[in-house]
Amino acid sequence: MTNEHASLFRPLVFRNGLTLRNRVVMAPMTTWSADPDGTISDAELDYYRRRVQGVGMVVTGCTHVTENGIGFSGEFAAYDDRFIPSC
């Protein structure tokens, strides 16, 4: 690693006090792997477990926030509090 990239691996502190261990961020990616009822599947949890090692932040894929707002099958739901336990 060169000095040019060293800052990527330093912590980042936001104004609200939240601290990321580094500045490496995984961009959002859709995996089409929610359970049929919109809850988070074991496959999705495994997907993120394999990717969170060493990064400062992971941005998850899309979620529909209204019941009729689903864009495709396998999309997570967040339009009702009953989905919170699946997180």
Helices and strands as residue ranges (DSSP letters): G 3-9, E 12-13, E 19-20, E 25-26, H 42-51, E 57-58, E 63-64, E 76-77, G 81-86
